[in-house]
Amino acid sequence: MLEKLLINRIMHFLYSSDLLNQNQFGFTPQKSTTDAAMAVKDFIDEVLTKGQIVALVSLDVKGAFDVAASYFKGNERYLLSQKLI
C-alpha cells in the first residue's frame, strides 16, 4: 500500500513537473499504441515534406514483456528503492 502511494506521488511529480519526454507512450496514462503510431506517421510526413529521406527500424522482441514481467514480479520493493537512489 505504501509503495503504491509512493509510486503515485513520484509519477504525479514527474507529470506535473513535465520531466517525462513527450514521446513516452508506454505505461503512460491517456496514451496508447495508436498515439505512438500517429506520432511516427506525423514525423515521417514532416520529413518527407521537407524532401528528406526516412529510414525506420522496428523491432518486436517476442516474449520480452513476459520475461520482464516475470523477472520484476515480487521485486517491486527492490525496484522502487533503486529508482529512488
ChimeraX commands (.cxc) that place a marker at each C-alpha (Angstrom):
marker #1 position 0.00,0.00,0.00 radius 0.5
marker #1 position 2.76,2.45,0.96 radius 0.5
marker #1 position 4.76,1.52,-2.15 radius 0.5
marker #1 position 1.79,2.22,-4.42 radius 0.5
marker #1 position 1.28,5.58,-2.72 radius 0.5
marker #1 position 4.96,6.46,-3.24 radius 0.5
marker #1 position 4.84,5.43,-6.88 radius 0.5
marker #1 position 1.71,7.52,-7.44 radius 0.5
marker #1 position 3.34,10.55,-5.80 radius 0.5
marker #1 position 6.52,10.13,-7.84 radius 0.5
marker #1 position 4.56,9.76,-11.08 radius 0.5
marker #1 position 2.43,12.80,-10.22 radius 0.5
marker #1 position 5.62,14.80,-9.63 radius 0.5
marker #1 position 7.13,13.67,-12.94 radius 0.5
marker #1 position 3.99,14.54,-14.90 radius 0.5
marker #1 position 3.26,17.84,-13.15 radius 0.5
marker #1 position 6.91,18.94,-13.49 radius 0.5
marker #1 position 6.94,17.96,-17.17 radius 0.5
marker #1 position 10.02,15.77,-16.64 radius 0.5
marker #1 position 8.93,12.94,-18.94 radius 0.5
marker #1 position 9.63,13.05,-22.64 radius 0.5
marker #1 position 6.51,13.78,-24.69 radius 0.5
marker #1 position 7.35,10.74,-26.82 radius 0.5
marker #1 position 6.99,8.38,-23.85 radius 0.5
marker #1 position 3.96,6.24,-24.67 radius 0.5
marker #1 position 4.47,3.01,-22.74 radius 0.5
marker #1 position 3.00,2.85,-19.26 radius 0.5
marker #1 position 1.72,6.41,-19.65 radius 0.5
marker #1 position -1.87,7.32,-18.76 radius 0.5
marker #1 position -4.02,8.63,-21.61 radius 0.5
marker #1 position -1.57,7.40,-24.28 radius 0.5
marker #1 position -1.81,4.28,-26.42 radius 0.5
marker #1 position -0.04,2.42,-29.19 radius 0.5
marker #1 position -2.29,4.31,-31.61 radius 0.5
marker #1 position -0.84,7.58,-30.30 radius 0.5
marker #1 position 2.68,6.21,-30.80 radius 0.5
marker #1 position 1.87,5.10,-34.37 radius 0.5
marker #1 position 0.38,8.51,-35.17 radius 0.5
marker #1 position 3.49,10.25,-33.81 radius 0.5
marker #1 position 5.67,8.13,-36.11 radius 0.5
marker #1 position 3.37,8.85,-39.06 radius 0.5
marker #1 position 3.42,12.60,-38.36 radius 0.5
marker #1 position 7.22,12.55,-38.11 radius 0.5
marker #1 position 7.54,10.68,-41.40 radius 0.5
marker #1 position 5.11,13.07,-43.12 radius 0.5
marker #1 position 7.09,16.07,-41.85 radius 0.5
marker #1 position 10.43,14.67,-43.03 radius 0.5
marker #1 position 9.09,13.65,-46.45 radius 0.5
marker #1 position 7.50,17.08,-46.90 radius 0.5
marker #1 position 10.98,18.58,-46.48 radius 0.5
marker #1 position 12.27,16.27,-49.22 radius 0.5
marker #1 position 14.43,14.27,-46.84 radius 0.5
marker #1 position 14.84,10.51,-46.60 radius 0.5
marker #1 position 13.32,8.45,-43.79 radius 0.5
marker #1 position 14.52,5.08,-42.52 radius 0.5
marker #1 position 12.55,3.18,-39.90 radius 0.5
marker #1 position 13.66,0.12,-37.99 radius 0.5
marker #1 position 11.09,-1.66,-35.86 radius 0.5
marker #1 position 11.96,-4.50,-33.51 radius 0.5
marker #1 position 9.49,-6.87,-31.91 radius 0.5
marker #1 position 11.21,-8.98,-29.29 radius 0.5
marker #1 position 8.95,-11.98,-28.84 radius 0.5
marker #1 position 8.03,-12.51,-25.21 radius 0.5
marker #1 position 10.15,-9.58,-23.97 radius 0.5
marker #1 position 7.34,-8.18,-21.84 radius 0.5
marker #1 position 6.54,-11.60,-20.39 radius 0.5
marker #1 position 10.16,-12.14,-19.39 radius 0.5
marker #1 position 10.47,-8.65,-17.90 radius 0.5
marker #1 position 7.18,-9.02,-16.02 radius 0.5
marker #1 position 8.18,-12.38,-14.56 radius 0.5
marker #1 position 11.62,-11.03,-13.62 radius 0.5
marker #1 position 10.27,-7.96,-11.86 radius 0.5
marker #1 position 7.31,-9.63,-10.19 radius 0.5
marker #1 position 7.98,-9.76,-6.48 radius 0.5
marker #1 position 10.86,-7.31,-6.75 radius 0.5
marker #1 position 8.76,-4.15,-6.56 radius 0.5
marker #1 position 10.33,-3.03,-3.29 radius 0.5
marker #1 position 13.84,-3.51,-4.70 radius 0.5
marker #1 position 12.94,-1.68,-7.93 radius 0.5
marker #1 position 11.34,1.21,-6.09 radius 0.5
marker #1 position 14.33,1.60,-3.80 radius 0.5
marker #1 position 16.69,1.53,-6.82 radius 0.5
marker #1 position 14.66,4.20,-8.60 radius 0.5
marker #1 position 14.74,6.46,-5.57 radius 0.5
marker #1 position 18.52,6.22,-5.17 radius 0.5
marker link #1:1,2 radius 0.2
marker link #1:2,3 radius 0.2
marker link #1:3,4 radius 0.2
marker link #1:4,5 radius 0.2
marker link #1:5,6 radius 0.2
marker link #1:6,7 radius 0.2
marker link #1:7,8 radius 0.2
marker link #1:8,9 radius 0.2
marker link #1:9,10 radius 0.2
marker link #1:10,11 radius 0.2
marker link #1:11,12 radius 0.2
marker link #1:12,13 radius 0.2
marker link #1:13,14 radius 0.2
marker link #1:14,15 radius 0.2
marker link #1:15,16 radius 0.2
marker link #1:16,17 radius 0.2
marker link #1:17,18 radius 0.2
marker link #1:18,19 radius 0.2
marker link #1:19,20 radius 0.2
marker link #1:20,21 radius 0.2
marker link #1:21,22 radius 0.2
marker link #1:22,23 radius 0.2
marker link #1:23,24 radius 0.2
marker link #1:24,25 radius 0.2
marker link #1:25,26 radius 0.2
marker link #1:26,27 radius 0.2
marker link #1:27,28 radius 0.2
marker link #1:28,29 radius 0.2
marker link #1:29,30 radius 0.2
marker link #1:30,31 radius 0.2
marker link #1:31,32 radius 0.2
marker link #1:32,33 radius 0.2
marker link #1:33,34 radius 0.2
marker link #1:34,35 radius 0.2
marker link #1:35,36 radius 0.2
marker link #1:36,37 radius 0.2
marker link #1:37,38 radius 0.2
marker link #1:38,39 radius 0.2
marker link #1:39,40 radius 0.2
marker link #1:40,41 radius 0.2
marker link #1:41,42 radius 0.2
marker link #1:42,43 radius 0.2
marker link #1:43,44 radius 0.2
marker link #1:44,45 radius 0.2
marker link #1:45,46 radius 0.2
marker link #1:46,47 radius 0.2
marker link #1:47,48 radius 0.2
marker link #1:48,49 radius 0.2
marker link #1:49,50 radius 0.2
marker link #1:50,51 radius 0.2
marker link #1:51,52 radius 0.2
marker link #1:52,53 radius 0.2
marker link #1:53,54 radius 0.2
marker link #1:54,55 radius 0.2
marker link #1:55,56 radius 0.2
marker link #1:56,57 radius 0.2
marker link #1:57,58 radius 0.2
marker link #1:58,59 radius 0.2
marker link #1:59,60 radius 0.2
marker link #1:60,61 radius 0.2
marker link #1:61,62 radius 0.2
marker link #1:62,63 radius 0.2
marker link #1:63,64 radius 0.2
marker link #1:64,65 radius 0.2
marker link #1:65,66 radius 0.2
marker link #1:66,67 radius 0.2
marker link #1:67,68 radius 0.2
marker link #1:68,69 radius 0.2
marker link #1:69,70 radius 0.2
marker link #1:70,71 radius 0.2
marker link #1:71,72 radius 0.2
marker link #1:72,73 radius 0.2
marker link #1:73,74 radius 0.2
marker link #1:74,75 radius 0.2
marker link #1:75,76 radius 0.2
marker link #1:76,77 radius 0.2
marker link #1:77,78 radius 0.2
marker link #1:78,79 radius 0.2
marker link #1:79,80 radius 0.2
marker link #1:80,81 radius 0.2
marker link #1:81,82 radius 0.2
marker link #1:82,83 radius 0.2
marker link #1:83,84 radius 0.2
marker link #1:84,85 radius 0.2
view
